[in-house]
Amino acid sequence: MVLPFSPNLLIRTTGRKPFSQSYTTSSRRTSAGISHPFTSISVGPAASEKLIVVASIYAVSGNTDYSLITLDGNAMTIIGQNDGQNSGSAMAYRRISGSLTEVDITLNFGASVARSEIHVYTIEGAKNDTPYDAHFPAGGGGGSRSATLDIPAGGGAIAVAYDGGSGSWTNATEDFQLDESSCASHMTDTLLSSYVIGCGSSVRTIGAASWR
């Protein structure tokens, strides 16, 4: 049976770009404060629209939380956050449009922190801004830690860990290592259920999220 031709159906099925995710840059701030600004952060080549994902850690004597993360002064959606020994991590996202290639990112905390780091990714062709799945397990002292989540077929995952500068990732490819944290990612053509992304061996926090 031949179905009737529908121009609207053609637009809906061909108008979206294929899913892709890319690591763009990392940055570190060592001046203590309740607000940590990162200026002129690269978000890759200009595109009509894309999702910006910021994965971050902080270090402080004690613990606090991320009260707000902004991109060019606009609130990002915080996916999850957790605390470890004198440390914490979080991940947030926001969609941008137009020809932006650089943005300003600001981390705001409930109390002053000594240091913070960010790792930035871009995602194009995502079906939804909201992650498919995410896991930010409770942290603690240094050790091997993991995040378990579902990654959809044709999608990918992004992970961040406070690793004391010496992380070793499993089931994900490390994209960059800074003094106290690293980031990693993974893409798949098939559904991965309860997929375990791990990092060792001096890890205090780990978190991951997936998109399609």
C-alpha positions as CSV (number, residue, x, y, z in Angstrom):
1,M,0.0,0.0,0.0
2,V,1.3,3.5,-0.9
3,L,0.8,6.1,1.8
4,P,-0.1,9.6,0.8
5,F,2.8,12.0,0.6
6,S,3.1,14.5,3.5
7,P,5.4,17.5,3.2
8,N,5.0,18.1,7.0
9,L,6.2,14.6,7.7
10,L,9.3,15.2,5.4
11,I,10.2,18.3,7.4
12,R,9.8,16.6,10.7
13,T,12.0,13.6,9.8
14,T,14.8,15.4,7.9
15,G,14.9,18.9,9.5
16,R,17.0,17.8,12.6
17,K,20.7,17.4,12.4
18,P,22.2,14.0,13.3
19,F,23.2,13.7,17.0
20,S,26.7,14.7,17.8
21,Q,28.6,15.8,20.9
22,S,32.0,17.5,21.1
23,Y,34.4,18.5,23.8
24,T,35.4,22.2,23.4
25,T,37.5,23.4,26.4
26,S,38.4,23.3,30.1
27,S,39.4,26.1,32.5
28,R,40.5,26.5,36.1
29,R,40.0,29.2,38.7
30,T,42.1,29.5,41.9
31,S,40.8,32.7,43.5
32,A,38.6,32.0,46.4
33,G,35.0,33.4,46.2
34,I,31.3,32.7,46.3
35,S,31.1,33.4,42.6
36,H,33.6,32.1,40.0
37,P,33.4,33.7,36.6
38,F,35.0,32.2,33.5
39,T,35.0,34.6,30.6
40,S,35.4,34.1,26.8
41,I,34.9,30.3,27.0
42,S,35.0,28.6,23.6
43,V,31.8,26.8,22.5
44,G,33.1,25.7,19.1
45,P,32.1,26.9,15.6
46,A,29.0,28.9,15.1
47,A,25.8,26.9,14.6
48,S,22.1,27.8,14.2
49,E,21.5,26.3,17.7
50,K,23.2,23.9,20.0
51,L,23.1,22.6,23.6
52,I,26.0,23.7,25.9
53,V,26.9,21.4,28.7
54,V,29.1,22.5,31.6
55,A,30.7,19.9,33.9
56,S,32.3,21.3,37.0
57,I,34.1,20.6,40.3
58,Y,34.9,22.7,43.3
59,A,37.4,22.4,46.2
60,V,37.0,23.9,49.7
61,S,37.6,23.0,53.3
62,G,34.2,21.5,54.0
63,N,31.3,21.4,51.6
64,T,28.8,23.7,49.9
65,D,26.5,23.5,46.9
66,Y,26.1,25.1,43.5
67,S,23.3,27.6,43.9
68,L,23.3,28.8,40.3
69,I,25.3,28.3,37.1
70,T,24.8,30.9,34.3
71,L,25.7,31.3,30.7
72,D,26.0,34.9,29.5
73,G,24.0,35.9,32.6
74,N,21.2,33.3,31.9
75,A,20.5,30.5,34.3
76,M,21.5,27.0,33.2
77,T,19.6,24.0,34.3
78,I,21.6,22.0,36.8
79,I,21.2,18.3,36.1
80,G,22.7,17.1,39.3
81,Q,25.4,17.7,41.9
82,N,27.1,15.8,44.7
83,D,29.6,16.3,47.5
84,G,32.9,14.5,48.3
85,Q,35.6,15.1,50.9
86,N,36.3,18.9,50.7
87,S,34.9,18.9,47.1
88,G,31.9,18.7,44.9
89,S,30.8,18.4,41.3
90,A,27.8,19.3,39.1
91,M,26.6,19.4,35.5
92,A,24.3,21.9,33.8
93,Y,23.0,22.7,30.3
94,R,21.5,25.5,28.3
95,R,20.6,25.8,24.6
96,I,22.0,28.7,22.6
97,S,21.2,30.0,19.1
98,G,22.9,32.3,16.7
99,S,26.5,32.7,15.8
100,L,28.0,32.5,19.3
101,T,31.5,31.0,19.5
102,E,32.4,32.2,23.0
103,V,30.4,32.6,26.2
104,D,30.8,33.7,29.8
105,I,30.1,31.0,32.4
106,T,29.7,31.8,36.1
107,L,29.5,29.3,38.9
108,N,27.7,30.5,42.1
109,F,28.0,28.7,45.4
110,G,26.3,28.7,48.7
111,A,29.6,29.6,50.4
112,S,33.0,30.7,49.3
113,V,35.1,28.0,47.6
114,A,38.9,27.9,47.1
115,R,39.1,26.6,43.6
116,S,36.9,25.4,40.7
117,E,37.2,23.9,37.3
118,I,34.9,23.6,34.3
119,H,34.8,21.3,31.2
120,V,32.6,22.4,28.3
121,Y,30.8,20.3,25.7
122,T,28.4,21.1,22.8
123,I,25.6,18.9,21.6
124,E,23.9,19.3,18.2
125,G,20.9,17.3,16.9
126,A,19.5,16.4,20.4
127,K,15.9,15.4,20.4
128,N,15.4,17.0,23.8
129,D,17.4,19.4,25.9
130,T,16.6,17.4,29.0
131,P,19.0,14.5,29.5
132,Y,17.9,11.0,28.8
133,D,19.4,9.8,32.1
134,A,21.8,11.0,34.7
135,H,23.5,9.8,37.9
136,F,25.4,11.8,40.5
137,P,26.0,9.3,43.3
138,A,27.2,10.4,46.8
139,G,30.9,11.1,47.0
140,G,33.4,10.7,49.8
141,G,37.1,10.2,50.2
142,G,39.5,9.3,47.4
143,G,38.9,5.9,45.8
144,S,37.5,4.4,42.6
145,R,33.9,5.6,41.9
146,S,31.3,5.0,39.1
147,A,28.1,6.4,37.7
148,T,25.5,4.1,36.3
149,L,23.0,5.3,33.7
150,D,21.2,4.4,30.4
151,I,22.6,5.7,27.2
152,P,20.1,5.7,24.3
153,A,20.9,4.3,20.8
154,G,22.4,6.9,18.7
155,G,23.2,9.1,21.7
156,G,26.1,9.8,24.1
157,A,27.1,10.4,27.6
158,I,29.3,13.1,29.3
159,A,31.0,12.5,32.7
160,V,33.0,14.5,35.2
161,A,35.1,13.5,38.2
162,Y,37.0,15.1,41.0
163,D,40.1,12.9,40.7
164,G,42.9,14.9,42.2
165,G,44.6,15.3,38.8
166,S,45.1,11.6,38.1
167,G,41.9,10.0,36.9
168,S,41.8,6.8,34.9
169,W,38.5,6.2,33.1
170,T,36.7,3.0,32.2
171,N,33.9,2.7,29.6
172,A,34.4,6.3,28.5
173,T,37.2,8.2,26.7
174,E,39.0,10.9,28.7
175,D,38.7,14.2,26.9
176,F,40.8,16.4,29.2
177,Q,42.6,16.4,32.6
178,L,43.0,19.5,34.7
179,D,44.8,19.8,38.1
180,E,41.9,18.4,40.1
181,S,39.4,17.0,37.7
182,S,38.9,15.3,34.3
183,C,36.0,14.8,31.9
184,A,35.1,11.9,29.6
185,S,32.5,10.9,27.1
186,H,31.1,8.0,25.2
187,M,28.8,7.6,22.2
188,T,26.9,4.5,21.1
189,D,24.8,3.2,18.2
190,T,22.9,0.8,20.4
191,L,21.0,1.2,23.7
192,L,23.2,0.7,26.7
193,S,21.2,-0.1,29.8
194,S,22.7,0.4,33.3
195,Y,26.0,1.4,31.7
196,V,28.8,1.9,34.3
197,I,31.2,4.7,33.7
198,G,34.1,4.5,36.2
199,C,37.1,6.6,37.3
200,G,39.9,5.8,39.7
201,S,41.8,5.9,41.9
202,S,41.7,9.1,43.9
203,V,38.2,10.1,43.0
204,R,36.0,11.9,45.5
205,T,33.0,12.6,43.2
206,I,31.7,11.4,39.8
207,G,28.6,12.3,37.8
208,A,27.3,11.6,34.3
209,A,24.4,12.4,32.0
210,S,23.2,11.1,28.6
211,W,21.4,12.6,25.7
212,R,19.9,11.6,22.3
